[in-house]
Amino acid sequence: MTTLIHIDKQNWDRGIEASRKQYHIAGPVKDKEFHVFRRLENGELPDMTYKSTRLSPKSLLFPQSEIMFAYTLDETAENAGMMQDVKADDFPCAVIGIRPYDAKAIQIMKLNFDAAEYQDPYWIHAFVRSTFIGLAINEPESVDFSTSCGTGPFEETGLDALMVDCMDHYLIKILTDKGRAWMHAAGFTTAARETAPQTLESMKAEAESKIASKVSFDNIREMSVLDLYQAGFWEDAAFGCINCGACTYACPTCWCFDIQDEKYGVRGIRMRNWDSCMTPLFTLHASGHNPRSTGLGRTRQRFMHKLKYFPDKYNQGIMCVGCGRCIVQCPANIDIRKICDRMNRYEARKGDCQCQ
Amino acid sequence: MTDATHKIQEISRRILENGKVDKIIGYQKGSMPMMNTPCVIRNPANVGQLVWDSHCRLNLAKYLGNTKERVGIIAKGCDSRNIVMHILENRIQREQMVIIGVPCNGMADKWKLSALVDGEVVAVTEANGNITVTSVSDEKAIPRAQALQENCVLCKHRNPVIYDELTAELVEEPQNMDRHESIRKIESMTPDERWRFFDDMLSSCTRCHACRNACPLCYCPTCFVDESRPQWVGKGMDPVDIRSYHFLRAFHCAGRCTDCGACEAACPMHIPVRLLTRKLEKDCFDRFKWSAGLSLDQRPAMDTYTPNDPNDFFK
């Protein structure tokens, strides 16, 4: 059912505006020094020249801080002391310019938030009302290792349409009915030229060939969890890590959250906030026992979750899309590619203590 | 290899081999331009991993922990001042450490260097007093002195204040420098202006706490923001909680901060968090003539009392 559409860039802004009758628009926009990915106000346009955003678009479906319930303790109120649902936004949202690796990350999150055994109403509500209009990456950054992670600069997984920047125009590959509906709402209906499929293929091949950064994690699946957990290299690998949350917050696949109640006078809310395995509060037991009481244990948790526990549980590759945000933003230059490599090479030296 | 790298490796090998220390805390080369990673070396055969260049921004005193081992630690001026603070605060014994002092000419500001060129930085090299930044499509050179982090430009203690070994001759310390121009500018704002200034400054904070975690002073077993029984600070993104975190953290660093700049270098959002700590540092100097970490023989301003204390309520 794929269709290729042609959009002259001079018509782009008008189309975005036209689609606002039926959609909220979310997209990349520069805020101070960096690009962020967020809901755009009326009149605000997505910056389609952006490279990457500091934080990923995951916050559109999974806000850093999200109110789940509200309550009042005012005894004269009818619902005193009862948790009330917070009305969610029902308006459709077009997520414009999301990068293919970030769309893939949302599919990874879906395994957690939209699973057979548990359906997260907040995430699913936001997911269902979203239309993902992706933007292919013509010039991958040096830290981009997405082709090693089951995605890539032109990957279509998780997208409703894929846009490709061709200098004076965009080529759009419509992938789903949702994608088609947004194009209609925006008035983008001009069929692309006959040569467009070849153009796309060659641009895709060129972009993929520019990705020099590769990781391999094939051996990790075969290793025993305990061997890897107890491996001697962790002391060395985790030493530089300061256990801040920069990597987990920047990560498009980190999905852990923590639920908190806050009260202001007689009113209160129950909210969930992004959690981070880097913090000493992460999975701290009510008894006071902390299963990961050291920085090393917490650093190890992050990499074991992404590269071992997740692949073992879901059998769908690693919990990483190779966007490189954590590598760029880490104050101590902890590089997931290097850690992955150490884990992957570990079995050959099984039994050796690699402590220096 | 820089001369400092060569010397650090030579000293480290010697003190590991002759058993003076159990481990060396230093830097190894990072995977990205302008980045190095703090590392620990226990085997003399591995000292070749140690490096020293213009990108050793974090403060290695942070990595001392509360170890009982004997440690060799590489220390530029600010690191050594924080080592003094650790000794004064009874975190570690002077005798446990062999301090390898590095007279410092400042660390390069990765943001300044990145901003020089169009596109992603792929390489940064240094020769003859210039730093050259290369991106995919661009290349620019800048005199090293113009590429420094602000805290290094304002630094008056480039030489280590305590050391057992030195990697080079001591460097000249700048005299009569005005360190607080930007702080006075904020002090002169009206309360409303100041409120808006800090609101805007902190608006991009994600509460990753990299500034705290990079800080050599932040070693509380449970930080007040992590305290949950009872909870002191909200855990969401309420600006009140974000402010509380930054302001209280700065106050907790009063009289202890050496303006090493690790907090600012660590912030992934490039927030000038030193504006907060430097105000307290300025106040400590103005009120008590106290600069942190310069001497093992004097108690810090905030944990001592003298009869001529300028505060009335002490009298």
Boltz contact constraints between the chains, C-beta under 6 A:
constraints:
  - contact:
      token1: [A, 32]
      token2: [B, 204]
      max_distance: 6.0
  - contact:
      token1: [A, 33]
      token2: [B, 270]
      max_distance: 6.0
  - contact:
      token1: [A, 64]
      token2: [B, 237]
      max_distance: 6.0
  - contact:
      token1: [A, 65]
      token2: [B, 236]
      max_distance: 6.0
  - contact:
      token1: [A, 65]
      token2: [B, 237]
      max_distance: 6.0
  - contact:
      token1: [A, 141]
      token2: [B, 120]
      max_distance: 6.0
  - contact:
      token1: [A, 239]
      token2: [B, 39]
      max_distance: 6.0
  - contact:
      token1: [A, 239]
      token2: [B, 40]
      max_distance: 6.0
  - contact:
      token1: [A, 240]
      token2: [B, 37]
      max_distance: 6.0
  - contact:
      token1: [A, 240]
      token2: [B, 38]
      max_distance: 6.0
  - contact:
      token1: [A, 242]
      token2: [B, 213]
      max_distance: 6.0
  - contact:
      token1: [A, 242]
      token2: [B, 214]
      max_distance: 6.0
  - contact:
      token1: [A, 243]
      token2: [B, 213]
      max_distance: 6.0
  - contact:
      token1: [A, 244]
      token2: [B, 208]
      max_distance: 6.0
  - contact:
      token1: [A, 244]
      token2: [B, 209]
      max_distance: 6.0
  - contact:
      token1: [A, 244]
      token2: [B, 210]
      max_distance: 6.0
  - contact:
      token1: [A, 244]
      token2: [B, 213]
      max_distance: 6.0
  - contact:
      token1: [A, 245]
      token2: [B, 208]
      max_distance: 6.0
  - contact:
      token1: [A, 246]
      token2: [B, 208]
      max_distance: 6.0
  - contact:
      token1: [A, 246]
      token2: [B, 210]
      max_distance: 6.0
  - contact:
      token1: [A, 246]
      token2: [B, 268]
      max_distance: 6.0
  - contact:
      token1: [A, 249]
      token2: [B, 206]
      max_distance: 6.0
  - contact:
      token1: [A, 249]
      token2: [B, 208]
      max_distance: 6.0
  - contact:
      token1: [A, 260]
      token2: [B, 235]
      max_distance: 6.0
  - contact:
      token1: [A, 262]
      token2: [B, 234]
      max_distance: 6.0
  - contact:
      token1: [A, 271]
      token2: [B, 236]
      max_distance: 6.0
  - contact:
      token1: [A, 273]
      token2: [B, 235]
      max_distance: 6.0
  - contact:
      token1: [A, 273]
      token2: [B, 236]
      max_distance: 6.0
  - contact:
      token1: [A, 280]
      token2: [B, 226]
      max_distance: 6.0
  - contact:
      token1: [A, 281]
      token2: [B, 226]
      max_distance: 6.0
  - contact:
      token1: [A, 329]
      token2: [B, 268]
      max_distance: 6.0
  - contact:
      token1: [A, 331]
      token2: [B, 210]
      max_distance: 6.0
  - contact:
      token1: [A, 331]
      token2: [B, 214]
      max_distance: 6.0
  - contact:
      token1: [A, 331]
      token2: [B, 266]
      max_distance: 6.0
  - contact:
      token1: [A, 332]
      token2: [B, 37]
      max_distance: 6.0
  - contact:
      token1: [A, 333]
      token2: [B, 30]
      max_distance: 6.0
  - contact:
      token1: [A, 333]
      token2: [B, 35]
      max_distance: 6.0
  - contact:
      token1: [A, 333]
      token2: [B, 37]
      max_distance: 6.0
  - contact:
      token1: [A, 335]
      token2: [B, 31]
      max_distance: 6.0
  - contact:
      token1: [A, 356]
      token2: [B, 42]
      max_distance: 6.0
  - contact:
      token1: [A, 356]
      token2: [B, 43]
      max_distance: 6.0
  - contact:
      token1: [A, 356]
      token2: [B, 46]
      max_distance: 6.0
